[in-house]
Amino acid sequence: TSRPLERGKFGTSAYETLHNLHLSRPRLPDRYYTIRLRGYVDISRYPEFRRAFTTVPLGLPVLGDLREATGVDSTFLSEMLLFRRRHDAPVAVVVLSSTDVAKIFAIAGMDAKMNVYPTRVQALQALGIDINSPEEDGPFSDT
């Protein structure tokens, strides 16, 4: 018999947690890599975001997409900084303005330590990605 999945600390089931992380394959041959995190990203999800940071192909620019994140903790922020320091290619992070994540980034001074942008388009431009070229995800937007 099957039983429902148990709810996690923040009200998410194991199924939902597994689907709150999206790793892209590299966009257009060897252009950039996306790590998209959704929901609340805290120590309970450490294995998930640690794996995301350690599986990025070397030498590819990375877009960290936190547009759908509802919050982050110091464990995540520390790992993100370590990732930026270790990764040998540019890293840009999208954090929507006037969100809890943006407030946490401001309090922690992350904008002074990383390349943080309020839109996906600005982040991709900072990575040197031509946003006018066709992409697998369709047209670029900040929604």
C-alpha positions as CSV (number, residue, x, y, z in Angstrom):
1,T,0.0,0.0,0.0
2,S,1.1,3.5,-0.6
3,R,1.1,6.2,2.1
4,P,1.2,9.9,1.8
5,L,4.5,11.6,2.0
6,E,5.3,13.2,5.4
7,R,5.4,16.9,5.6
8,G,8.8,18.6,6.1
9,K,9.8,21.3,8.6
10,F,8.4,24.1,6.5
11,G,5.3,22.3,5.3
12,T,6.8,20.8,2.2
13,S,6.7,17.1,1.4
14,A,9.7,15.1,0.2
15,Y,8.2,15.2,-3.3
16,E,7.9,19.0,-3.3
17,T,11.4,19.4,-1.9
18,L,12.9,17.3,-4.7
19,H,11.1,19.6,-7.2
20,N,12.3,22.9,-5.8
21,L,15.7,22.6,-7.4
22,H,16.2,22.9,-11.1
23,L,19.6,22.3,-12.7
24,S,19.8,23.1,-16.3
25,R,22.0,21.5,-18.9
26,P,24.4,24.0,-20.4
27,R,22.5,26.4,-22.7
28,L,23.6,26.4,-26.3
29,P,26.8,24.6,-26.5
30,D,28.9,25.6,-23.5
31,R,27.3,29.0,-22.9
32,Y,26.1,29.1,-19.3
33,Y,24.6,26.9,-16.5
34,T,21.5,27.7,-14.4
35,I,20.9,26.7,-10.8
36,R,17.3,27.6,-10.0
37,L,16.1,27.2,-6.4
38,R,12.5,27.6,-5.2
39,G,10.9,27.8,-1.8
40,Y,12.7,28.3,1.4
41,V,16.4,27.4,1.1
42,D,17.8,26.5,4.5
43,I,20.0,24.0,6.3
44,S,17.4,21.3,5.9
45,R,18.0,21.4,2.1
46,Y,21.8,21.5,2.5
47,P,22.5,18.2,0.5
48,E,20.4,19.5,-2.3
49,F,22.1,22.9,-2.8
50,R,25.5,21.6,-2.0
51,R,25.1,19.0,-4.8
52,A,23.9,21.7,-7.1
53,F,27.0,23.8,-6.4
54,T,29.4,20.8,-6.8
55,T,28.0,19.4,-10.0
56,V,28.4,22.6,-12.1
57,P,30.7,22.0,-15.1
58,L,34.0,23.9,-14.7
59,G,34.6,26.9,-16.8
60,L,30.9,27.7,-17.5
61,P,29.4,30.9,-16.3
62,V,26.6,30.3,-13.8
63,L,23.3,31.9,-13.4
64,G,21.9,31.5,-9.9
65,D,18.2,32.0,-10.2
66,L,16.5,32.8,-6.8
67,R,13.4,34.5,-8.3
68,E,11.1,31.8,-6.8
69,A,12.9,31.4,-3.5
70,T,10.9,32.6,-0.5
71,G,13.8,32.8,1.9
72,V,17.4,31.7,2.5
73,D,19.5,31.1,5.6
74,S,23.1,31.7,6.5
75,T,24.1,28.1,5.6
76,F,22.9,28.7,2.0
77,L,24.6,32.1,1.9
78,S,27.9,30.7,3.1
79,E,27.8,27.9,0.5
80,M,26.9,30.3,-2.2
81,L,30.0,32.4,-1.3
82,L,32.2,29.4,-1.2
83,F,30.9,28.3,-4.6
84,R,31.6,31.7,-6.1
85,R,35.2,31.6,-4.7
86,R,35.9,28.1,-6.0
87,H,34.2,28.4,-9.4
88,D,36.6,29.5,-12.1
89,A,34.0,31.3,-14.3
90,P,31.6,34.3,-13.7
91,V,28.7,33.8,-11.4
92,A,25.6,36.1,-11.4
93,V,22.6,35.8,-9.1
94,V,19.0,36.9,-9.7
95,V,17.2,38.1,-6.6
96,L,13.9,40.0,-7.1
97,S,13.8,43.4,-5.5
98,S,11.4,43.9,-2.5
99,T,11.4,40.2,-1.5
100,D,12.4,38.6,1.7
101,V,15.4,37.1,-0.1
102,A,16.5,40.6,-1.3
103,K,16.2,41.9,2.3
104,I,18.4,39.0,3.6
105,F,20.9,39.6,0.8
106,A,21.1,43.3,1.8
107,I,21.4,42.6,5.5
108,A,24.2,40.1,4.8
109,G,26.0,42.4,2.4
110,M,25.8,39.8,-0.4
111,D,25.5,42.4,-3.1
112,A,29.0,43.6,-2.1
113,K,30.4,40.0,-2.2
114,M,28.6,38.7,-5.3
115,N,27.2,39.9,-8.6
116,V,23.5,40.2,-7.6
117,Y,20.9,41.6,-10.1
118,P,17.2,42.3,-9.8
119,T,16.4,40.8,-13.3
120,R,17.4,37.7,-15.2
121,V,18.2,39.8,-18.3
122,Q,20.7,42.0,-16.3
123,A,22.3,38.9,-14.8
124,L,22.7,37.2,-18.2
125,Q,24.2,40.4,-19.7
126,A,26.7,40.5,-16.8
127,L,27.7,37.0,-17.7
128,G,28.3,38.1,-21.3
129,I,25.3,36.2,-22.7
130,D,23.7,37.6,-25.8
131,I,20.1,37.8,-24.8
132,N,18.9,38.4,-28.3
133,S,20.0,34.9,-29.5
134,P,17.5,32.1,-29.6
135,E,17.4,30.0,-26.4
136,E,15.9,26.6,-25.5
137,D,13.7,28.2,-22.8
138,G,12.2,30.7,-25.3
139,P,12.5,34.4,-25.1
140,F,14.1,35.9,-22.0
141,S,11.8,37.5,-19.5
142,D,11.9,38.5,-15.9
143,T,8.6,36.9,-15.0
